[in-house]
Amino acid sequence: MRVKDLGNILENTGIPTAYRNFPEDQPQLPPYICYRVMRDNNFVADGTVFHKADIVQVELYTKHKDLETEEKVEQALSFDFVWSKEEEYIDSEKIYQIIYEIEV
């Protein structure tokens, strides 16, 4: 599984999806998803990368707490990934941010 494959999985939810952010000329109304590579988690053996892995953050943005949309994202991720989840409310934007962290 590669990061581009993750993008396809997220797009198949029907929720607008972009890597890192949407272009300024294409603003999105919630719900929408942004995802990005945060860091690597490579397995090193004998001084070389034996297995490459990336830690990816998937961010779901919703105007209101939306359990149905969260479930849609979680079902899509559950087929291929183990994920952890946290939630933030961004006061300045008046928006919920649900953050999923996975390894790809």
Secondary structure by P-SEA (a helix, b strand, c coil): ccaaaaaaaaaaaccccccccccccccccccbbbbbbcccccccccccccbbbbbbbbbbbbccccaaaaaaaaaaaaacccccbbbbbbccccbbbbbbbbcc
